Amino acid sequence: MTVTASALTAAPAARRRVSMIITGGTVVTMDAQRRVIESGAVAIDGTTIVGVETADAIARNFVARDTVRADGAVVMPGLINTHGHAAMVMYRGLADDLALMEWLQKYIFPAEGKTVSPELVRVGTRLAALEMIQSGTTLYTDMYYFEDEVAKATKQAGMRGVLGQSVIGFPVADAKTPADALARADRFMEAYRNDPLIVATVAPHSMYTLDAASLQATRDLARKYGVPLLTHLAETETEVKDSQAAHQMSPAAYFESLGFWDTHAVAAHFVHISDEDIALLRKHEVGLSHNPESNMKLASGAAPLAKCLKAGLAVGLGTDGAASNNDLDMFEAMRQAAFLHKLVDRDPTVASAETVLEMATIGGARALGMADKLGSLEPGKLADVIVVSMQSARQTPLYHPISHLVYVTRGDDVRTTIVNGRVLMRDRRMLTLDPAVVLREARAMAKAVKAAVDGVAAQAQSSVAR
C-alpha cells in the first residue's frame, strides 16, 4: 500500500464540541451489554449523553467546555429511588420499633395532622433533596401532601422527581376529602405537564384508606395525563386479611376488579402477594418498588423478589420515607436488599450484586416507564450521572466494581452528582443548595414537630394505660 505525503500530513477529523466530559474513571454503563469500561469516559452535550467509550476514544472525538476528572472512581447512572415520602424526613426517628399500623395510626397520622403545612413540606423536601444528592440519587418518587411545594423544592435543588399528590380517605392538611385531593392533583398535573424535571402525578394511598370510586378516579386522572399511578400494595398481612374479609380477594385482585391497573401503575412494597397476584401484576405490566429496609424495620416481611424477577416484572428499589427507614441512602438499600433475600431464600445466588444494581438504576427506570430516557449510560439518554470514589481503605483493594458498589459503598462515597447535564454537587461541594441554610431551617422546624409529637405520644401512652 502506498501512503502519500498528503495523507501523512492530513489534519485529524474535527472533534465535536460538547458541554462536558467525565473522564478517567471506570464506567459502569448498565446498558444492554452491561459494559464496564476501565479508564472510560462519558461525553455530555446539554442535557443528553452523546458518547460512552474509553477515555482515549472520547478524547479523539469530543472536546468539552468542562471536564470532570473521575480518577480512582466509578462513573455510573444516577440512582433511582422508586418509592418515598421526602418531607417525612422531618419525622425521622420520632416513632421507632413499632408495627406498621400502630406506627401509622397512633403516631404518624396524628403527628401529621398537627404539623403538616406547606412550610414543613418545603423545609423537609429541601433536607431530603440535600441528603439524596449527597448520596447519589438523581430521580426520586414521592407520595405526600402539598406536592406543589415538593415540586418547587425539587426543581430548586435540580433533581428529577416523579411526584404524586396523595389522595387519602380522611381529612388531611391539604384536602378535607378525596374529591378535594383529586382536584388539587389535577391542578398540579396540569401545572407541570411536560416539565423537563418533574413528572406530576397522583398517588392514592392504598386500598384500605380509599373507597372504590376514589380509587377509580385516581386511575382516570393518571390516564388523562399519561403518567404513572403511585400506590402502596400488600404491605402487611393485616392488609391482605382485611381485603379477603371485605372483598373475598387479595389487594392486587381487588385493584384489578376496579380496573385500577388499566393504566401504568407503580406499586410499593408488595410484601404479601401470591403466585396468582404475581401473574396478575405481570399481565397488567405493573411496576414494583421494593423497600427492604422499611419492610424489615416495621417487621412487615420480605417481598417475594426472586419470584417477581423470574416472572419478568419490572422491579425498582426504594428507601421509603425516612420516618420508617431511617435514611435515604440508596447504596444502603442495595446492600440490605441483597442480604435480606439471600437470607430468606437460603440461597447466596439470589439478589446478586448485578441484580440489585439493576434494580437501583435501569430496573427502576423500567418500573416507572422511563427506561427509554434514564437508568443507563448510553448515547441519547438524559445525562443523570454520578461519580463514586473508590479510594477509601474500606474500598481497597478493588477487584470487581459492581460488587463494591453494592456490598461496600456508602452514600458519602459519592463525589459528584449530575442531573440533566447540570452539576448539582462537585467534589462533595453542593452547587444548588446551601447545606448550612437547609440544615438550619430543618432544625428550627424540628422543634415545632417535636413539641407536637411529644403531645401525641403522651396521648397514646395515656390511652394504653386506660
Stockholm file with secondary structure:
# STOCKHOLM 1.0

chainA/1-466         MTVTASALTAAPAARRRVSMIITGGTVVTMDAQRRVIESGAVAIDGTTIVGVETADAIARNFVARDTVRADGAVVMPGLINTHGHAAMVMYRGLADDLALMEWLQKYIFPAEGKTVSPELVRVGTRLAALEMIQSGTTLYTDMYYFEDEVAKATKQAGMRGVLGQSVIGFPVADAKTPADALARADRFMEAYRNDPLIVATVAPHSMYTLDAASLQATRDLARKYGVPLLTHLAETETEVKDSQAAHQMSPAAYFESLGFWDTHAVAAHFVHISDEDIALLRKHEVGLSHNPESNMKLASGAAPLAKCLKAGLAVGLGTDGAASNNDLDMFEAMRQAAFLHKLVDRDPTVASAETVLEMATIGGARALGMADKLGSLEPGKLADVIVVSMQSARQTPLYHPISHLVYVTRGDDVRTTIVNGRVLMRDRRMLTLDPAVVLREARAMAKAVKAAVDGVAAQAQSSVAR
#=GR chainA/1-466 SS CCCCHHHHTCCCCCCEEEEEEEEEEEEECCSTTCCEEEEEEEEEETTEEEEEEEHHHHHHHEEEEEEEECTTEEEEECEEECSCCGGGGGGTTSSCSCCHHHIIIIIIHHHHHHHCCHHHHHHHHHHHHHHHHHTTEEEEEEEESSHHHHHHHHHHHTCEEEEEEEECSSCBTTBSSHHHHHHHHHHHHHHTTTCSSEEEEEEECCTTSSCHHHHHHHHHHHHHHTCCEEEEESCSHHHHHHHHHHHSSCHHHHHHHTTTTSSCEEEEECTTCCHHHHHHHHHTTCEEEECHHHHHHTTCCCCCHHHHHHTTCCEEECCCCTTSSCCCCHHHHHHHHHHHHHHHHTCTTTTCHHHHHHHHTHHHHHHTTCTTTSSSCCTTSBCCEEEEECCSGGGCSCSCHHHHHHHTCCGGGEEEEEETTEEEEETTEESSSCHHHHHHHHHHHHHHHHHHHHHHHHHHHHHHHC
#=GC SS_cons         CCCCHHHHTCCCCCCEEEEEEEEEEEEECCSTTCCEEEEEEEEEETTEEEEEEEHHHHHHHEEEEEEEECTTEEEEECEEECSCCGGGGGGTTSSCSCCHHHIIIIIIHHHHHHHCCHHHHHHHHHHHHHHHHHTTEEEEEEEESSHHHHHHHHHHHTCEEEEEEEECSSCBTTBSSHHHHHHHHHHHHHHTTTCSSEEEEEEECCTTSSCHHHHHHHHHHHHHHTCCEEEEESCSHHHHHHHHHHHSSCHHHHHHHTTTTSSCEEEEECTTCCHHHHHHHHHTTCEEEECHHHHHHTTCCCCCHHHHHHTTCCEEECCCCTTSSCCCCHHHHHHHHHHHHHHHHTCTTTTCHHHHHHHHTHHHHHHTTCTTTSSSCCTTSBCCEEEEECCSGGGCSCSCHHHHHHHTCCGGGEEEEEETTEEEEETTEESSSCHHHHHHHHHHHHHHHHHHHHHHHHHHHHHHHC
//
